[in-house]
Amino acid sequence: MAHTIPTAVSALGDAFQAMLLDSERVTKISVTSTTEDVVHELKVGTTLVVLNVDSGSAGVLVCRLDDAFDDERAWLLQPGQHPLNVPGGIRTLRFRALADETESTVRIQEN
């Protein structure tokens, strides 16, 4: 995996990959609408992301879907850092603001 390093093995025998800090692979987006998607396309080789939601916001909704945002399948990302695996498959992340939110900043770091 590009931009990762192997780390310790857990008590269950699972190996972990740690993402390298690389500011060249960070994208900053502004999410302001509850009805219009803010779309981010993941790089082809990306397998890990960290989504950092602005601490001053109420959070954002995110879907990993090609066609359109689906509120029933959206994840609520509250303020903070969210490390996620994104191996293969759909490369499109769709973000929307919460109903009571005017603007949220999300930083996306890809490995």
N, C-alpha and C positions, 0 to 999 in steps of 0.2 A: 504494500500500500504506500502510495506517495505521501510524503509529509507526515508520517507516523513513525513511532519507535516502539519496539516490543517492551513490555513491562512485566512485572511479577505475575505469577500464576496464582489464582485464588485457591482457597482450601477445597473448592469443588473441582479443581483441575482446569478451570477456564483460563485461557490466556487473554490478556487485555492489550489493546493498542492505545497509545497515548498520542494525541495530536500535538504537532509542533506549533509553537507560536510563530505565525508568519503573517505580518500585516499586509502583505501583498495579496493574501487570500481572504481578506475581510471586505464585506459589502455592507454598506449602511443604507437602510431603506426607511422611509417615513410612511406610516400607516395611518390614514385619516378617515377612511370611509367605511360605513357599515354595509354598503351595497356594492361597491366597486372593489375588485381584487387588486392588490399590489402583488405582482408576479415576480418571482426570482427563479431563474433556471440554474440548477446545480451543474457544476462542471462534470464532464463525462467520467472522470476517475474518482470523484468524491465518494467516500464511504463513511465519513464521519463529519458531523457539523456541530457547532455550538451556536445556539440561538440565544443572544443576549437581549432581553427586553428591558427597555428603559425603566429605571427604578421609580421615576415620577409618573408612570402610567398605571392604568388599571389592568393592563394586559392586552393581548391580542388573540385572535383566533387564527389557526393555521390548518391548511389541508395539503396533503401531498397527492394532488390529482391533476390529470392532464386537461380535462374538458372545462370544468366550471367548479366554483366553490360549492361545497355541500355542507350546510350548517349542521346536519345530522352526523356528519363524519369529521367535524372540525375538532381540533384539540385547543383547549384554552391554555395559553402560555402566560402565566403570571410573571410579574417583574422578577428578573434574575437570569441566571444562566441555565440553559437546557442542552446538555450534550446528547446527541442522538446518532444512532447508526442509520445510514441511508444507502445500503448496498444495492447496486443495480436498480432496475425498474424505472419507475416514473422519476423524472428529473425536475418536475415543476412544483414549487412551493407557492401556495396562494394564501395571502394574509388579508385579514379584515379587522377593523377596529371594533371594540365593544360598543354597545348602544350609548353608553354614557361617557364615552371617551372622545376627545377631539383630535389628539395626535399622539402616536407612540413611535418611538425610534427603536428599530430592531437592527442589531449588528449580526451578520451571518459570517461565521468563520468556517471555511471548508478545509479539509485536509488535502 
